[in-house]
Amino acid sequence: MDKKYNFDTLAIHGGSRDKNPCNALNPPIFQTSTFVFNDIEHANKIMSFESDDYVYTRGNNPTLRLFENRMAELEHGQGAVAFSSGMAAISSVLFSLLKPKDNIIVHKTLYGSTYSVVTQLLTKYDINYKIVDLTNLDDLINSIDHSTKLIYFETPSNPDLSIIDIKRVSQIGKEKGIKVVVDNTFASPYFQNPLLLGADVVVHSATKYLSGHGDVIGGVAVAKDVDYIHYLKFGYMCEFGGVMSPFNGWLLLRGLKTLGLRMRQHEKNAMEVAKFLANHLKIESVMYPGLTDFKGHDIAKEQMRGFGAMISFEVKGGLDSAIKFVEGLKLCQLAVSLGDCETLVQLPAAITHKGYPREKLEEFGLTESMVRMSVGLEDYRDIIDDLERSLDII
């Protein structure tokens, strides 16, 4: 589709090449494992990539191809690969860019499963890692050595909302011949486009904001290098078998249609909630990039078009108070995940980041009593009322 269209238009029409079958307004779900050939010559052309037709859904499927093409346009890439989950996307990208004896540098704060892949799984294949505070570029530069092949981070990071300068890290990576991969799940392509800032690959847990409705598990990787996308799809996604189902691809296409609309409302609600929390006597600190006194606010303002809807905060009184708070909520739900219409809260150190060593939580930017909140689409006044009622019982 013509790139002159704006985000909300591309989220609805992007990636479309032809009219849908039978002139249907919405694309069908190609719920099939296998596609038939006209003859052996046709099969040979498909298998040698001379034709864009299909063989088997593990490799290609019209529904998944449309989702991939749309994501490529929204992230300003040249291609994308859909995966069965966010972790399938992340782990496949890491394995595709690393080999034994290589070293990966990661930010000190990562989603728990990503941390486990880097520190426990990659090491089984003789791939080393360094954990660095990537908000300090001098620390990054000093950590690079001849074996460093990849820099990986989330921004905003999960769960302390660290903001990392994508452009500067990417410049450092290019100067040293190091690939840069950014997890853009928290921001979504509506608020941030890492590829435009110099990153080599962007990954998403499509389960979150891309879906927006808590009914899909999926992941996606996007890059500007078409050869790399081909390599990732057929060398890793197909061989590891982390293929997205066509039905989930269709649900994600439906979710993308309202992504811009939802992100605008999510952010509006989050800003109101963050201001409420920042002014409450029982709140120790608030981590939200939209607050002017937040450490990464200036960089976020420069590289993002909005601050998102993820907030982390500390309730005064430590872990006991934090537990009482989250268990006292009525409207806001205690649950993992994020990006849904519903407001979700959790204690990362006890749930999603449980794999981090207890004695090193502070080193990794976490505390036992940190509350992570995914601000939903309810009326923000109702969200704040629920928070206030629960804070009152502490």
N, C-alpha and C positions, 0 to 999 in steps of 0.2 A: 504494500500500500504506500501511496505517496507520503513521504516523511513530513510534508508540510502540515499535516493534520496535528492537532493538539492532543494531549494525553487522553482526555475523556473520550475523544472520538476513536483514537487508536485502541483504547481498552475495549471498545465495542466492535470495531471493524478491522483492527490490525491483523495482519497475517492472512487475510482472505485473498485468494487468488481468482476464484471463479464463483459463480452462483452455486448455492447449495443444491443438491439433488432435488428434483421436482419443484424447484423454485421455493423451497422452504425458507422461511425467515431465519430460523435457527438451524445450525448444522446438526446433522443426525449423529447418533452414537454408532460408530462402526464396531459393534460388539462381536468381533470375530477374531479367532486366533489365526486363521489361515486365509490366504488369498489364492485364487486359481490363475493359471497361466493359459494364454491362448494356444501356445505351442512351445516347443523346446527353444526356438530362437527367442521368443518373448522371455522365457525363463532366463536364458543366458544374458540377455540385455539387462534384466533387473539385477541379477546376481553380480554383474560387472559394473553396476551403477551407471550404465548408459541410459537407463530409463528410471523415472521417478515412481514407477508403480511399486506394488507392495508384495511381499513374500509371506511374512509372519509377523504378528504384532509385537513380538519381542524386539524386532529391529525397527519396524516402521508401521504406522497406522494413521489413516487420514485424520482422525480426531486428535491424536497426539501430535501429529505434525502441525495442525492448526494452532494448538496450544503453544507448541515450541516457537512457531513463527510469530505468534502474537507477543510472547515474552521477549523474543529477540528484538522486536520493534520497540517495546516499552522500555527495555534496558539499553537500547541503542547498540545492540550487538549485530553480528552477521549470522548467528545461529544459536540454537539452544538444544539441550537434551533434557527430556522429562524423565524423572525417576519415581520409584514407588514411594519414597519418603525423602525428607530433608537429609537424613543421615546417609541414605543411599547416594544422594548427590554429593554430599561433603566427602564421604570416604572414597568414592570413585574418583573424584577430582584429585584428592590427595595422592592416591595410588598412581594416578595417571601422570603426575608431575614429579614423582620421587622414585628413587631406586636405592638399593643397598649402599650404605656409606654416606648417603646424602644427609643433609641437616635441614630441618624446618624450624623457622622462628615463628612463634605464636605469641599473641598478646596474653598478658597474665590473667585476664578474665575471659573465659570462654564458656559456652554452653557445656553442661556436664558431659554429655555423650561425645562431643567433639574433643573435649579434654581427655576422655578415656581412649579415644581412637589414637590421639597423638602420643599419649604417654604410655599406653599399654599395648595397643595393637601394632602400630608402626614399628615399635622397637623390636617386636618379634621377627621383623624382616630386616633388621640391622639398619633401620632408619632412625637417626638421632633427632633430638629436638632441643630447643632452647626456649625458655619462657622469659619474655621481656616485657617491660612496661613500654608499649609502643607509643604512648603519649609523650615519651621522652625520646626524641629522635637521636640524641647523642648515645643513649643506651642501645638503640637499634644499630647504629653505625658500628659501635664498639663490639657488638655481638656477632657481626658478620665475619665469616671466615671462608676459606676456599671451598668448603663443602656445603655452604649455604645455597640452597636451590629454590627455596620457597618461603615467602612471608604470608602468613594467614592471620586474619583477624575479623572480628565483627565490629561494626560501628553504626549506631550505638551498640555497646557490648552488653551481653547478657550475664549478670543482671544489674551491674552498677552503672550502666549507661555511659561508659567511657566513650569519649569522642576522639577518634584517631584521624589525623590529617591524611586523607587518602592520596591527595595530589603529591605531597612531599614524600610519603612512604613509597609511592609508585615511582617517583623520580629517582629515589635512592636505589630501588630495585632495578630499574633500567640501567642505571650507571654501573651496577655490579653484575648485570646479567642474571638477575633473580626474578622469578615470577611472583606476582602479587595476586592473591585471591581474597575477595571480600565477601563476607556473609552479610547480605543486605536485608535480612528478614525483618528486623525491627523497623526500618525506615520504609520499606517497600519501594518499588520503582517510581511511585508517585512523588516521594519526597527526596530521593537520592538516586543518582546513576553513577556508580563507581567506575564503569568503563569509560565514561566521559572524563573522568579525573585521572585516568592512566592505569587503572587496574587491568589485569589480564583476563581474569575470570570473576564473575559474580555468581554467587549461589543463594538460593532461597529455600527455606522450608515453606513450600507452597501451602502446607496445612494451615498456615497462619493468615496473614492479611490477604494473600492472593485469593484464598478461598473465602475467608471472612465469616463463615457460618458454622465452623466446628463440625463439619460432616465429611471431611476429605483428609486423607493422608497422601502427601505427595511432596516432591522436590523438583528443583530445576537448576541447571547450570547454563550460563550464557557467556559467550565470548565473541570477540571480533574476528578471531582467527578461524576461518571455516575449516581448514585442515585439522585444527585441534578438535573442533566440535565433532568432526567425522571420526577422529581417533578415539575420543571419549565415548562416543555412542557405540561404535562397533568393536572397540578394543576393551572396553570396560563395562559399560551399562549392559550390553548384550551378553558378555561373557560372565559377569557377576550375576546377571539375571534380575537386576533391580528395576524391572520395567513397570511403568505406571499403567493402571488399567484404563481402557478407553472410557469407561463410565466416570472414573475420577477426573480424567482429562476434560470430559464434557462439563462436569460440575465446576471445574476450575475456570473454564471459559465463561460459564454463567457468572461465577463470582467476580471475574475480572471486569465485567460490564459496569459494576458499581464501585470499583476500587477507589477511584478518585473521589466520588461522593462520600464514601464511607471514611476515607482517610481525613477528609476535611472535617467531618463531624467528630471523629475520634480525637483529632488534635484539639478541636475547640473544647470538648469535654475535659481532656487531659489538662489543658492549661488552667481551667477553672478548678479542677481537683488539686493540681499542684500548688496553686496559690492558697487554697484552703489549708492544705497540709502544712505549707511553709509558715503559716501564721498561727498554727495550733500549738498550745502550750504543752501538749503531751507528745509532740513529735520532735525528735532530736535533730533529724536532718532529712532533707529531701533531695533525691537525685533525679533531675529532669532537665534535659538540655534547653528547654524553653525558658527556664529561670535565669535571669541575667547574672546572678551570682554563682551559677554552676560553672565548674572548672572549664568545661569544654564548650561553653555557650558560643564564644566568638567563632571558633572553628566550625561548629555546627551551623551557625548562621551563614557562614561563607559557603559551605559545601552542600547544605541541605536546603530544600525549599519549604521545609516545615520541620517541626520537632517531634512528631510522632505521638504515640499514646501510651508509651511504657513509662512507668514511674516506679522507682524504688525508694524506700524510706525506712528510717529507724524510729521505732516507738520507744519512748523513754521507759525505763524499767527492765530492759533486756529481754531475754528469751521468753520468760513467763508472761510478760505483758504482751509480747508479740503474738504468742499463742492465744491468749485470751481475746486479743483484738480480732484475729482472723476467724476464730471460732464464734465470735459474737456477731458477725455480719449476717444479715438476712438477705438483702438484695444481691450483694456481691458474692460470688461463688468461690469456694475454696477448691481450686483445681489447677492442674498443670496446663500447659499450652497458653496461647495468647492470640490476639487478633480477631477474636470472635465478636459477635454483636453483644454478647453478655460480658459484663465486667468480671474479671477473674483475678483472684489473689492467691498467693502462695508464699511459703518460706523456702527460698532456693536452697539454703544449706541443708534443709531437711528433706527436700524433694528432688528438684531437677539437677542440683549440683551436689548431691550427696556423696559423689565419688571423690570430691576434694578432701585432702587430709585435714582433720579438725584443727590440728595445731598450726596449720598454715593458711587458714581462711583469710586472715587480714592481709597476708602477703599477696593473695590472689584477688583482693578487692572485695571480699565478702565478710559478713559477720553471721553468727548463728541467728541473730534476731532481725536480719534484714527482711523486709516485706517487699515482694515484687507485685506490681499491680498492672494489669492490662485493662485500661479504661475502655469500656464498651460504648454502645450507642444509646443506652438509656438516657433519659433526661438527666443532665448533670446535677440538677438540684436534688434529685432522688438519690443519686450516688453519694453526694456529699452528706445528705441526711443520714444515710446508712452508716457512713464512716463516723459521723459525729456521735451517733447513738452507741456504736461499739466502743469508741474512745471513752465515752462517758462511764462505761462499766469497769474500766481498768482501775 
